[in-house]
């Protein structure tokens, strides 16, 4: 027995001796883009082999609470602050080879709703899931040791901030119809640059999209530098050398420029956000010539508590800051529909607010977000304040043209913002036809400002209707099923009677006068969209 114990002791000593000491500072790129972001592992290995320290990545900060080194492999146990300060326990695994380390990070949880998968060629910052912090797969980072000094311990985590429900923010007079334009995220993720934005603006004008109403050119996440300047100003990274000059170029095309930030310390992709710099950032955006701000919650959940009052107050801070900036800027709230945003979105100065998590370029995602999660929200929409079921995926290749036609039809009936997310530079004619159907766009942009509602549902067959300023009604007859079917729109369901002229908005044909109802053969996942005259 003594011999056995001695053998175990010797084996433990040999294992400890063969284990590499990982104490020091290890760094690697925090992003594939040339933007200065860095992944930092500051770790201390004690005499008994236990690990401590911290990890600082673009979109999170983890505290090391344990782990072990075993030869050339290691595990690192960490704690991460989540929503409302809740602590999540995670484990990294990795290998060591001299002064090099390869770490596999656990996949963060996706945000509520659709969730976004990866886009080819667009690798997110280290530690962020594909889609820049919007749900995804484990990530691998490669690090080099730059120091062998043990790190100093971090101060205790601050308690989550609680804020009272704010007073109403004055309406900015913007977005009297749902905003229309283009956003970089759905297609390009972090592979966005000054050059690309200029090319996209050129394409918006060249293709006729600008004439169709698509005027906002919106830069989503990853334009920001990793840190603020010496005066606390938010700055751009190398991909955007001069935002003011870019805005001037966009304005010269007759278009408007949008940008992205958030109420937390970091954006979804781990770049500098506007926490405690709301007034300063709003003035910076105004000085650059920005016309639209998308404000994404993300890391705000790490500093604020999880109450409705606090979320509303955090958004009101920027709402007031934009009003005080000296420039009219459309304010888009991106908080994934949480905490009954429809009840307070307008009150904090929002011109539009997300109703769900992220959409993805799949029928299942669009189908769920559009048909299942929008009914009942129509009471919150109106002139200057719109429900936002997320950006358009039309043309990104994950759905059929018929499904994209359904996507466009439903979003227009919902009076939703129309923000294209495809590569406009080389879109095929059928996609251009869907995005620039003037009859359908007119439904979305109707001056009455009413959101459409579902008026009938029979299994997979649904009819939605939207009242129009001229006294007519736009009607969508949808087939969510897997085979073609006849769909009937009954005048009694819509609130009209008698005979009315009917126009098919996709065929651009007058269908004659119809009494009491209209029936169409609708393909699987398809739509027939009509206008019933007054």
Kinemage of the C-alpha trace (Angstrom):
@kinemage 1
@onewidth
@group {chain A} dominant
@subgroup {mainchain}
@vectorlist {calphas} color= white
{ca unk a 1} P 0.000 0.000 0.000
{ca unk a 2} L 2.843 2.373 0.881
{ca unk a 3} L 4.546 1.498 -2.400
{ca unk a 4} L 1.314 2.289 -4.299
{ca unk a 5} L 0.940 5.677 -2.599
{ca unk a 6} L 4.593 6.502 -3.281
{ca unk a 7} L 4.094 5.634 -6.941
{ca unk a 8} L 1.053 7.935 -7.175
{ca unk a 9} L 3.007 10.744 -5.544
{ca unk a 10} L 5.910 10.320 -7.962
{ca unk a 11} L 3.536 10.276 -10.927
{ca unk a 12} L 1.873 13.471 -9.721
{ca unk a 13} L 5.249 15.144 -9.336
{ca unk a 14} L 6.327 14.039 -12.798
{ca unk a 15} L 3.061 15.339 -14.287
{ca unk a 16} L 3.468 18.674 -12.530
{ca unk a 17} L 7.065 18.908 -13.688
{ca unk a 18} L 6.107 18.166 -17.290
{ca unk a 19} L 3.272 20.707 -17.264
{ca unk a 20} L 4.224 24.013 -18.807
{ca unk a 21} L 3.926 27.136 -16.689
{ca unk a 22} L 1.526 29.447 -18.505
{ca unk a 23} L 1.912 32.513 -16.278
{ca unk a 24} L 1.967 35.749 -18.239
{ca unk a 25} L 0.136 37.813 -20.821
{ca unk a 26} L -0.952 36.110 -24.024
{ca unk a 27} L -2.417 38.065 -26.922
{ca unk a 28} L -3.867 37.487 -30.346
{ca unk a 29} L -6.062 39.234 -32.903
{ca unk a 30} L -9.589 39.907 -31.722
{ca unk a 31} L -10.887 40.052 -35.278
{ca unk a 32} L -9.907 39.072 -38.790
{ca unk a 33} L -10.390 42.693 -39.812
{ca unk a 34} L -7.566 45.241 -39.606
{ca unk a 35} L -9.207 47.167 -36.784
{ca unk a 36} L -6.873 46.995 -33.777
{ca unk a 37} L -9.024 44.627 -31.708
{ca unk a 38} L -7.135 42.283 -29.411
{ca unk a 39} L -7.827 39.123 -27.424
{ca unk a 40} L -5.930 39.118 -24.102
{ca unk a 41} L -5.353 36.220 -21.698
{ca unk a 42} L -3.708 37.397 -18.461
{ca unk a 43} L -3.092 34.295 -16.378
{ca unk a 44} L -1.211 33.219 -13.246
{ca unk a 45} L -0.288 29.617 -12.433
{ca unk a 46} L 0.442 28.981 -8.759
{ca unk a 47} L 2.850 26.429 -7.306
{ca unk a 48} L 0.046 23.898 -6.871
{ca unk a 49} L -0.960 24.333 -10.510
{ca unk a 50} L -4.159 26.321 -9.929
{ca unk a 51} L -5.001 29.126 -12.366
{ca unk a 52} L -6.266 32.675 -11.863
{ca unk a 53} L -6.439 35.900 -13.871
{ca unk a 54} L -8.776 37.159 -16.570
{ca unk a 55} L -9.659 37.178 -20.264
{ca unk a 56} L -10.457 40.368 -22.155
{ca unk a 57} L -12.009 39.826 -25.576
{ca unk a 58} L -13.808 42.222 -27.903
{ca unk a 59} L -17.254 41.502 -26.506
{ca unk a 60} L -16.720 40.147 -22.987
{ca unk a 61} L -14.475 40.027 -19.938
{ca unk a 62} L -14.099 36.689 -18.112
{ca unk a 63} L -12.633 36.091 -14.646
{ca unk a 64} L -10.490 32.951 -14.357
{ca unk a 65} L -11.587 30.906 -11.322
{ca unk a 66} L -9.831 27.582 -11.916
{ca unk a 67} L -8.502 25.079 -14.395
{ca unk a 68} L -5.344 23.058 -14.857
{ca unk a 69} L -2.383 22.498 -17.127
{ca unk a 70} L -1.641 18.900 -18.064
{ca unk a 71} L 1.445 18.572 -20.215
{ca unk a 72} L 0.731 20.486 -23.408
{ca unk a 73} L -3.015 20.768 -22.806
{ca unk a 74} L -5.001 22.967 -20.456
{ca unk a 75} L -8.482 23.846 -19.285
{ca unk a 76} L -9.454 27.283 -17.985
{ca unk a 77} L -12.594 27.721 -15.875
{ca unk a 78} L -14.093 31.216 -16.045
{ca unk a 79} L -17.045 33.249 -14.832
{ca unk a 80} L -18.794 35.683 -17.173
{ca unk a 81} L -21.311 38.364 -16.229
{ca unk a 82} L -24.505 38.044 -18.214
{ca unk a 83} L -27.875 39.762 -18.286
{ca unk a 84} L -28.566 41.753 -15.140
{ca unk a 85} L -25.210 40.699 -13.664
{ca unk a 86} L -26.045 36.976 -13.599
{ca unk a 87} L -22.858 34.876 -13.569
{ca unk a 88} L -22.335 32.171 -16.171
{ca unk a 89} L -19.684 29.473 -15.655
{ca unk a 90} L -17.740 28.424 -18.763
{ca unk a 91} L -14.661 26.352 -19.585
{ca unk a 92} L -12.015 26.973 -22.243
{ca unk a 93} L -9.853 24.143 -23.560
{ca unk a 94} L -6.518 24.550 -25.266
{ca unk a 95} L -3.043 23.406 -26.183
{ca unk a 96} L 0.375 24.965 -25.544
{ca unk a 97} L 3.477 24.758 -27.678
{ca unk a 98} L 6.260 26.873 -26.205
{ca unk a 99} L 5.228 30.495 -26.506
{ca unk a 100} L 2.118 29.691 -28.540
{ca unk a 101} L -1.351 28.760 -27.290
{ca unk a 102} L -4.492 27.698 -29.096
{ca unk a 103} L -7.751 28.137 -27.152
{ca unk a 104} L -11.216 26.872 -27.964
{ca unk a 105} L -13.892 29.111 -26.496
{ca unk a 106} L -17.392 27.822 -25.695
{ca unk a 107} L -20.205 29.079 -27.893
{ca unk a 108} L -22.138 31.966 -26.356
{ca unk a 109} L -25.905 31.657 -26.266
{ca unk a 110} L -27.812 33.146 -29.185
{ca unk a 111} L -30.067 36.135 -28.677
{ca unk a 112} L -33.778 35.506 -28.638
{ca unk a 113} L -35.602 35.081 -31.923
{ca unk a 114} L -34.310 34.094 -35.307
{ca unk a 115} L -30.573 34.098 -34.640
{ca unk a 116} L -28.058 34.542 -37.451
{ca unk a 117} L -25.765 31.946 -38.888
{ca unk a 118} L -22.322 32.694 -40.263
{ca unk a 119} L -21.735 34.463 -43.533
{ca unk a 120} L -18.962 32.972 -45.702
{ca unk a 121} L -15.792 35.025 -45.502
{ca unk a 122} L -16.958 37.075 -42.545
{ca unk a 123} L -15.242 35.809 -39.398
{ca unk a 124} L -16.406 37.568 -36.229
{ca unk a 125} L -14.160 38.830 -33.427
{ca unk a 126} L -12.546 36.177 -31.252
{ca unk a 127} L -14.988 34.896 -28.693
{ca unk a 128} L -17.973 36.186 -30.602
{ca unk a 129} L -20.263 33.745 -32.345
{ca unk a 130} L -20.737 33.957 -36.099
{ca unk a 131} L -22.766 37.062 -36.735
{ca unk a 132} L -20.784 39.201 -34.313
{ca unk a 133} L -22.207 38.097 -31.009
{ca unk a 134} L -25.597 36.951 -32.239
{ca unk a 135} L -25.516 33.245 -31.459
{ca unk a 136} L -23.140 30.647 -32.885
{ca unk a 137} L -20.446 27.982 -32.581
{ca unk a 138} L -17.296 27.562 -30.470
{ca unk a 139} L -14.407 29.755 -31.614
{ca unk a 140} L -10.675 29.047 -31.760
{ca unk a 141} L -8.136 31.779 -31.010
{ca unk a 142} L -4.361 31.580 -31.441
{ca unk a 143} L -2.265 33.466 -28.896
{ca unk a 144} L 1.386 34.358 -28.358
{ca unk a 145} L 3.002 34.995 -24.972
{ca unk a 146} L 4.215 38.600 -24.769
{ca unk a 147} L 5.109 38.646 -21.065
{ca unk a 148} L 5.810 36.188 -18.238
{ca unk a 149} L 4.648 38.517 -15.464
{ca unk a 150} L 1.705 37.454 -13.328
{ca unk a 151} L -1.306 39.756 -13.824
{ca unk a 152} L -2.662 42.032 -11.132
{ca unk a 153} L -6.152 41.009 -9.979
{ca unk a 154} L -9.101 42.894 -11.429
{ca unk a 155} L -11.349 44.932 -9.126
{ca unk a 156} L -14.681 43.367 -8.100
{ca unk a 157} L -17.455 43.473 -10.671
{ca unk a 158} L -19.723 46.491 -10.204
{ca unk a 159} L -23.337 45.887 -9.217
{ca unk a 160} L -25.863 46.166 -12.080
{ca unk a 161} L -27.111 49.718 -12.605
{ca unk a 162} L -30.785 50.389 -11.925
{ca unk a 163} L -32.544 53.383 -13.504
{ca unk a 164} L -36.062 54.784 -12.983
{ca unk a 165} L -38.605 54.895 -15.798
{ca unk a 166} L -37.795 58.054 -17.778
{ca unk a 167} L -40.034 60.906 -18.770
{ca unk a 168} L -41.178 61.105 -22.375
{ca unk a 169} L -38.625 62.157 -24.991
{ca unk a 170} L -39.916 64.705 -27.497
{ca unk a 171} L -40.773 63.345 -30.967
{ca unk a 172} L -38.032 64.234 -33.447
{ca unk a 173} L -40.379 64.640 -36.411
{ca unk a 174} L -38.657 61.856 -38.370
{ca unk a 175} L -39.786 58.616 -40.066
{ca unk a 176} L -43.312 59.711 -40.951
{ca unk a 177} L -43.373 56.624 -43.142
{ca unk a 178} L -41.340 53.469 -42.410
{ca unk a 179} L -37.640 54.083 -43.211
{ca unk a 180} L -36.307 52.500 -46.398
{ca unk a 181} L -32.692 51.788 -47.233
{ca unk a 182} L -29.930 49.205 -46.978
{ca unk a 183} L -27.938 47.736 -44.076
{ca unk a 184} L -24.561 46.011 -44.203
{ca unk a 185} L -25.074 43.284 -41.587
{ca unk a 186} L -27.138 40.501 -43.148
{ca unk a 187} L -24.751 39.912 -46.031
{ca unk a 188} L -21.373 41.224 -44.954
{ca unk a 189} L -21.108 41.063 -41.138
{ca unk a 190} L -17.682 42.536 -40.265
{ca unk a 191} L -16.456 42.604 -43.874
{ca unk a 192} L -17.602 46.184 -44.376
{ca unk a 193} L -15.497 49.199 -45.327
{ca unk a 194} L -15.573 52.752 -46.629
{ca unk a 195} L -14.963 51.437 -50.153
{ca unk a 196} L -17.844 48.983 -49.955
{ca unk a 197} L -20.271 51.576 -48.601
{ca unk a 198} L -19.418 53.935 -51.466
{ca unk a 199} L -19.906 51.126 -53.974
{ca unk a 200} L -23.231 50.207 -52.401
{ca unk a 201} L -24.401 53.823 -52.564
{ca unk a 202} L -23.425 53.924 -56.234
{ca unk a 203} L -25.399 50.723 -56.834
{ca unk a 204} L -28.474 52.005 -54.987
{ca unk a 205} L -28.589 54.948 -57.377
{ca unk a 206} L -27.611 52.981 -60.505
{ca unk a 207} L -30.185 50.209 -60.033
{ca unk a 208} L -33.072 52.571 -59.363
{ca unk a 209} L -33.429 51.603 -55.717
{ca unk a 210} L -32.978 55.228 -54.640
{ca unk a 211} L -35.882 56.298 -56.859
{ca unk a 212} L -37.936 53.470 -55.361
{ca unk a 213} L -37.388 55.002 -51.904
{ca unk a 214} L -34.319 53.221 -50.521
{ca unk a 215} L -32.398 56.249 -49.256
{ca unk a 216} L -30.631 55.172 -46.044
{ca unk a 217} L -27.215 53.520 -46.408
{ca unk a 218} L -26.620 52.045 -42.965
{ca unk a 219} L -23.279 50.839 -41.629
{ca unk a 220} L -23.911 48.187 -38.997
{ca unk a 221} L -21.394 46.946 -36.404
{ca unk a 222} L -17.565 46.858 -36.762
{ca unk a 223} L -16.836 50.413 -37.965
{ca unk a 224} L -15.573 51.483 -34.531
{ca unk a 225} L -12.037 51.599 -33.175
{ca unk a 226} L -11.152 49.330 -30.255
{ca unk a 227} L -10.772 52.307 -27.900
{ca unk a 228} L -11.720 55.979 -27.612
{ca unk a 229} L -9.250 58.798 -28.178
{ca unk a 230} L -7.583 60.803 -25.390
{ca unk a 231} L -10.616 63.088 -25.145
{ca unk a 232} L -13.071 60.221 -24.875
{ca unk a 233} L -14.368 60.575 -28.429
{ca unk a 234} L -15.510 57.494 -30.291
{ca unk a 235} L -13.359 56.969 -33.389
{ca unk a 236} L -13.328 54.795 -36.482
{ca unk a 237} L -11.008 51.891 -37.242
{ca unk a 238} L -8.807 51.488 -40.306
{ca unk a 239} L -11.720 50.332 -42.461
{ca unk a 240} L -13.271 53.806 -42.238
{ca unk a 241} L -10.531 56.450 -42.466
{ca unk a 242} L -12.866 59.475 -42.617
{ca unk a 243} L -16.522 59.110 -41.672
{ca unk a 244} L -17.296 62.763 -42.370
{ca unk a 245} L -15.962 62.442 -45.919
{ca unk a 246} L -17.969 59.254 -46.396
{ca unk a 247} L -21.141 61.027 -45.248
{ca unk a 248} L -20.459 63.833 -47.712
{ca unk a 249} L -20.119 61.274 -50.522
{ca unk a 250} L -23.392 59.588 -49.548
{ca unk a 251} L -25.204 62.918 -49.301
{ca unk a 252} L -23.843 63.884 -52.705
{ca unk a 253} L -25.726 60.903 -54.129
{ca unk a 254} L -28.978 62.168 -52.633
{ca unk a 255} L -28.829 59.446 -49.972
{ca unk a 256} L -28.520 59.391 -46.179
{ca unk a 257} L -25.922 57.681 -43.969
{ca unk a 258} L -26.730 55.477 -40.993
{ca unk a 259} L -24.467 54.156 -38.251
{ca unk a 260} L -24.564 51.718 -35.328
{ca unk a 261} L -23.840 51.786 -31.595
{ca unk a 262} L -25.381 50.609 -28.337
{ca unk a 263} L -26.111 51.574 -24.714
{ca unk a 264} L -23.571 49.106 -23.310
{ca unk a 265} L -19.770 49.345 -23.072
{ca unk a 266} L -19.315 47.209 -26.203
{ca unk a 267} L -21.312 46.495 -29.335
{ca unk a 268} L -22.498 42.994 -30.234
{ca unk a 269} L -19.253 42.381 -32.116
{ca unk a 270} L -17.150 43.761 -29.264
{ca unk a 271} L -16.352 47.250 -30.517
{ca unk a 272} L -16.617 50.516 -28.591
{ca unk a 273} L -20.232 51.460 -27.765
{ca unk a 274} L -21.827 54.483 -26.107
{ca unk a 275} L -22.181 53.606 -22.397
{ca unk a 276} L -21.616 56.788 -20.341
{ca unk a 277} L -20.780 58.694 -23.563
{ca unk a 278} L -24.287 59.202 -24.956
{ca unk a 279} L -24.208 62.997 -25.329
{ca unk a 280} L -20.633 62.967 -26.600
{ca unk a 281} L -21.311 60.279 -29.195
{ca unk a 282} L -24.526 61.907 -30.405
{ca unk a 283} L -22.615 65.129 -31.044
{ca unk a 284} L -19.887 63.176 -32.843
{ca unk a 285} L -22.434 61.434 -35.052
{ca unk a 286} L -24.062 64.775 -35.851
{ca unk a 287} L -20.695 66.357 -36.685
{ca unk a 288} L -19.989 63.538 -39.139
{ca unk a 289} L -23.363 64.043 -40.870
{ca unk a 290} L -25.076 60.872 -39.672
{ca unk a 291} L -28.800 60.578 -40.437
{ca unk a 292} L -29.797 57.299 -38.763
{ca unk a 293} L -28.674 55.468 -35.608
{ca unk a 294} L -29.295 51.794 -34.882
{ca unk a 295} L -28.806 51.322 -31.123
{ca unk a 296} L -28.237 47.677 -30.132
{ca unk a 297} L -28.661 46.446 -26.520
{ca unk a 298} L -26.066 43.587 -26.413
{ca unk a 299} L -23.484 44.266 -23.652
{ca unk a 300} L -25.811 46.679 -21.862
{ca unk a 301} L -27.147 43.578 -20.104
{ca unk a 302} L -23.773 43.317 -18.338
{ca unk a 303} L -24.004 46.769 -16.733
{ca unk a 304} L -27.746 47.395 -16.337
{ca unk a 305} L -30.289 45.370 -14.398
{ca unk a 306} L -32.951 43.492 -16.312
{ca unk a 307} L -35.970 45.694 -15.631
{ca unk a 308} L -38.194 47.442 -18.142
{ca unk a 309} L -37.633 50.823 -16.480
{ca unk a 310} L -33.855 50.531 -16.731
{ca unk a 311} L -33.890 49.441 -20.380
{ca unk a 312} L -36.251 52.270 -21.273
{ca unk a 313} L -34.103 54.788 -19.384
{ca unk a 314} L -30.929 53.606 -21.127
{ca unk a 315} L -32.578 54.166 -24.509
{ca unk a 316} L -34.024 57.511 -23.407
{ca unk a 317} L -30.487 58.737 -22.646
{ca unk a 318} L -29.554 58.444 -26.301
{ca unk a 319} L -32.979 59.643 -27.436
{ca unk a 320} L -32.441 62.922 -25.600
{ca unk a 321} L -28.811 63.096 -26.699
{ca unk a 322} L -29.835 62.860 -30.354
{ca unk a 323} L -32.384 65.640 -29.860
{ca unk a 324} L -29.639 67.796 -28.362
{ca unk a 325} L -27.108 66.970 -31.097
{ca unk a 326} L -28.253 69.686 -33.482
{ca unk a 327} L -29.084 67.214 -36.271
{ca unk a 328} L -32.217 65.259 -37.167
{ca unk a 329} L -31.336 61.579 -36.768
{ca unk a 330} L -33.718 58.625 -37.103
{ca unk a 331} L -33.516 56.530 -33.917
{ca unk a 332} L -33.772 52.742 -34.291
{ca unk a 333} L -34.026 50.680 -31.084
{ca unk a 334} L -32.598 47.175 -31.323
{ca unk a 335} L -33.550 45.284 -28.152
{ca unk a 336} L -35.064 42.151 -29.735
{ca unk a 337} L -38.646 42.894 -28.605
{ca unk a 338} L -37.802 42.394 -24.932
{ca unk a 339} L -39.699 43.893 -21.992
{ca unk a 340} L -42.764 45.021 -23.959
{ca unk a 341} L -40.888 47.594 -26.015
{ca unk a 342} L -44.045 48.635 -27.839
{ca unk a 343} L -45.314 50.161 -24.611
{ca unk a 344} L -42.325 52.501 -24.224
{ca unk a 345} L -40.402 52.621 -27.509
{ca unk a 346} L -42.098 55.791 -28.714
{ca unk a 347} L -41.784 57.426 -25.282
{ca unk a 348} L -37.972 57.158 -25.308
{ca unk a 349} L -37.713 58.804 -28.726
{ca unk a 350} L -37.639 55.670 -30.849
{ca unk a 351} L -38.782 55.915 -34.458
{ca unk a 352} L -38.706 52.138 -34.791
{ca unk a 353} L -38.012 49.210 -32.502
{ca unk a 354} L -37.273 45.564 -33.008
{ca unk a 355} L -40.096 43.189 -32.169
{ca unk a 356} L -38.071 39.943 -32.087
{ca unk a 357} L -34.592 38.480 -32.177
{ca unk a 358} L -32.539 38.451 -35.364
{ca unk a 359} L -33.927 37.180 -38.630
{ca unk a 360} L -31.936 34.747 -40.774
{ca unk a 361} L -32.076 33.912 -44.465
{ca unk a 362} L -34.277 30.843 -44.001
{ca unk a 363} L -37.981 30.319 -44.624
{ca unk a 364} L -38.431 28.984 -41.079
{ca unk a 365} L -37.005 32.170 -39.539
{ca unk a 366} L -38.903 34.649 -41.706
{ca unk a 367} L -42.089 32.587 -41.466
{ca unk a 368} L -41.956 32.513 -37.654
{ca unk a 369} L -40.965 36.151 -37.144
{ca unk a 370} L -43.392 37.531 -39.704
{ca unk a 371} L -46.520 35.464 -39.195
{ca unk a 372} L -46.306 34.202 -35.604
{ca unk a 373} L -44.678 37.042 -33.687
{ca unk a 374} L -46.274 40.193 -35.146
{ca unk a 375} L -50.026 39.844 -34.471
{ca unk a 376} L -51.146 42.098 -31.624
{ca unk a 377} L -48.355 44.631 -32.085
{ca unk a 378} L -50.286 46.805 -34.545
{ca unk a 379} L -51.594 49.007 -31.722
{ca unk a 380} L -48.068 50.332 -31.126
{ca unk a 381} L -47.336 51.371 -34.726
{ca unk a 382} L -48.099 54.688 -36.358
{ca unk a 383} L -46.650 57.770 -38.000
{ca unk a 384} L -43.124 58.309 -36.669
{ca unk a 385} L -43.003 55.092 -34.627
{ca unk a 386} L -42.928 51.671 -36.263
{ca unk a 387} L -42.641 48.016 -35.299
{ca unk a 388} L -39.481 46.514 -36.808
{ca unk a 389} L -39.508 42.746 -37.522
{ca unk a 390} L -35.850 43.083 -38.644
{ca unk a 391} L -34.121 43.701 -41.945
{ca unk a 392} L -34.932 42.123 -45.287
{ca unk a 393} L -33.091 38.963 -46.346
{ca unk a 394} L -34.296 39.235 -49.937
{ca unk a 395} L -31.559 38.236 -52.377
{ca unk a 396} L -29.173 36.552 -49.955
{ca unk a 397} L -29.823 33.098 -51.395
{ca unk a 398} L -31.358 31.167 -48.514
{ca unk a 399} L -34.944 31.304 -49.772
{ca unk a 400} L -36.690 30.944 -53.112
{ca unk a 401} L -37.848 33.969 -55.073
{ca unk a 402} L -41.435 33.055 -54.165
{ca unk a 403} L -40.517 33.015 -50.471
{ca unk a 404} L -38.788 36.381 -50.897
{ca unk a 405} L -41.975 37.696 -52.509
{ca unk a 406} L -43.868 36.548 -49.420
{ca unk a 407} L -41.236 38.230 -47.226
{ca unk a 408} L -41.641 41.544 -49.061
{ca unk a 409} L -45.439 41.369 -49.113
{ca unk a 410} L -45.793 40.666 -45.411
{ca unk a 411} L -43.268 43.327 -44.358
{ca unk a 412} L -45.138 45.919 -46.447
{ca unk a 413} L -48.489 44.933 -44.960
{ca unk a 414} L -46.884 45.252 -41.515
{ca unk a 415} L -45.780 48.823 -42.330
{ca unk a 416} L -42.287 47.614 -41.453
{ca unk a 417} L -39.041 49.449 -42.192
{ca unk a 418} L -37.659 48.173 -45.509
{ca unk a 419} L -33.912 47.781 -45.101
{ca unk a 420} L -32.445 45.600 -47.832
{ca unk a 421} L -29.548 43.413 -46.745
{ca unk a 422} L -28.240 41.900 -49.982
{ca unk a 423} L -25.343 42.765 -52.272
{ca unk a 424} L -27.014 45.327 -54.502
{ca unk a 425} L -23.971 45.550 -56.768
{ca unk a 426} L -24.770 42.278 -58.515
{ca unk a 427} L -28.355 41.334 -57.629
{ca unk a 428} L -30.251 39.347 -60.228
{ca unk a 429} L -33.232 40.903 -62.043
{ca unk a 430} L -35.840 38.848 -60.170
{ca unk a 431} L -34.551 40.190 -56.836
{ca unk a 432} L -34.549 43.746 -58.162
{ca unk a 433} L -38.161 43.245 -59.252
{ca unk a 434} L -39.157 42.124 -55.753
{ca unk a 435} L -37.345 44.923 -53.937
{ca unk a 436} L -38.535 47.630 -56.325
{ca unk a 437} L -42.174 46.676 -56.878
{ca unk a 438} L -43.703 50.141 -56.640
{ca unk a 439} L -47.247 48.868 -56.076
{ca unk a 440} L -46.142 46.815 -53.065
{ca unk a 441} L -43.833 49.526 -51.689
{ca unk a 442} L -46.752 51.978 -51.854
{ca unk a 443} L -48.583 49.763 -49.352
{ca unk a 444} L -45.695 50.009 -46.907
{ca unk a 445} L -45.306 53.758 -47.391
{ca unk a 446} L -49.009 54.616 -47.274
{ca unk a 447} L -49.572 57.961 -45.542
{ca unk a 448} L -52.324 56.637 -43.264
{ca unk a 449} L -49.606 54.885 -41.262
{ca unk a 450} L -51.668 51.866 -40.209
{ca unk a 451} L -50.119 48.444 -39.677
{ca unk a 452} L -51.908 45.528 -41.307
{ca unk a 453} L -53.533 42.725 -39.330
{ca unk a 454} L -54.399 39.086 -39.868
{ca unk a 455} L -58.122 38.901 -40.648
{ca unk a 456} L -58.488 35.159 -41.229
{ca unk a 457} L -56.562 31.938 -40.733
{ca unk a 458} L -57.468 28.431 -41.886
{ca unk a 459} L -54.601 26.062 -41.202
{ca unk a 460} L -51.642 27.231 -43.287
{ca unk a 461} L -53.746 29.732 -45.246
{ca unk a 462} L -53.864 33.303 -43.966
{ca unk a 463} L -55.317 36.619 -45.121
{ca unk a 464} L -53.843 39.909 -43.916
{ca unk a 465} L -55.300 43.359 -44.626
{ca unk a 466} L -54.070 46.938 -44.274
{ca unk a 467} L -56.295 50.044 -44.560
{ca unk a 468} L -54.992 52.739 -46.914
{ca unk a 469} L -55.218 56.516 -46.985
{ca unk a 470} L -57.385 56.554 -50.141
{ca unk a 471} L -60.039 54.412 -48.462
{ca unk a 472} L -58.939 51.181 -50.112
{ca unk a 473} L -57.344 48.117 -48.554
{ca unk a 474} L -54.196 46.158 -49.344
{ca unk a 475} L -54.664 42.418 -48.864
{ca unk a 476} L -52.141 39.595 -48.681
{ca unk a 477} L -53.355 36.043 -49.296
{ca unk a 478} L -50.652 33.735 -47.955
{ca unk a 479} L -50.047 29.997 -48.247
{ca unk a 480} L -47.619 28.851 -45.543
{ca unk a 481} L -48.181 25.209 -46.462
{ca unk a 482} L -46.167 22.764 -48.542
{ca unk a 483} L -48.489 22.504 -51.557
{ca unk a 484} L -50.445 24.943 -53.712
{ca unk a 485} L -53.882 25.950 -52.462
{ca unk a 486} L -56.758 28.314 -53.153
{ca unk a 487} L -56.944 31.224 -50.715
{ca unk a 488} L -60.057 33.380 -50.397
{ca unk a 489} L -60.184 36.912 -49.041
{ca unk a 490} L -63.718 37.657 -47.846
{ca unk a 491} L -64.841 41.278 -47.893
{ca unk a 492} L -66.689 40.727 -44.604
{ca unk a 493} L -63.424 39.771 -42.860
{ca unk a 494} L -61.788 42.941 -44.145
{ca unk a 495} L -64.653 45.259 -43.225
{ca unk a 496} L -65.976 46.129 -46.682
{ca unk a 497} L -69.055 45.100 -48.643
{ca unk a 498} L -70.415 45.243 -52.165
{ca unk a 499} L -68.423 45.177 -55.408
{ca unk a 500} L -64.930 46.649 -55.607
{ca unk a 501} L -62.214 46.922 -58.214
{ca unk a 502} L -59.285 44.601 -57.522
{ca unk a 503} L -55.698 45.081 -58.662
{ca unk a 504} L -53.065 42.335 -58.430
{ca unk a 505} L -49.973 44.064 -57.041
{ca unk a 506} L -47.447 41.452 -58.190
{ca unk a 507} L -48.892 40.924 -61.655
{ca unk a 508} L -49.617 44.674 -62.017
{ca unk a 509} L -52.987 43.765 -63.517
{ca unk a 510} L -56.524 45.049 -62.994
{ca unk a 511} L -58.640 42.012 -62.127
{ca unk a 512} L -62.046 43.684 -62.552
{ca unk a 513} L -64.834 44.253 -60.042
{ca unk a 514} L -65.328 41.552 -57.447
{ca unk a 515} L -68.325 41.099 -55.146
{ca unk a 516} L -67.953 39.863 -51.572
{ca unk a 517} L -64.679 37.956 -52.028
{ca unk a 518} L -61.616 37.252 -54.136
{ca unk a 519} L -59.993 33.845 -54.574
{ca unk a 520} L -56.507 33.110 -55.888
{ca unk a 521} L -54.445 29.985 -56.463
{ca unk a 522} L -51.366 30.489 -54.295
{ca unk a 523} L -48.226 28.325 -54.538
{ca unk a 524} L -46.504 26.772 -51.538
{ca unk a 525} L -44.868 29.452 -49.350
{ca unk a 526} L -46.332 32.013 -51.730
{ca unk a 527} L -48.625 35.021 -51.780
{ca unk a 528} L -51.233 36.760 -53.888
{ca unk a 529} L -51.325 40.450 -53.008
{ca unk a 530} L -54.157 42.692 -54.107
{ca unk a 531} L -55.539 46.162 -53.589
{ca unk a 532} L -59.270 46.528 -53.073
{ca unk a 533} L -60.384 49.963 -54.240
{ca unk a 534} L -62.657 52.108 -52.101
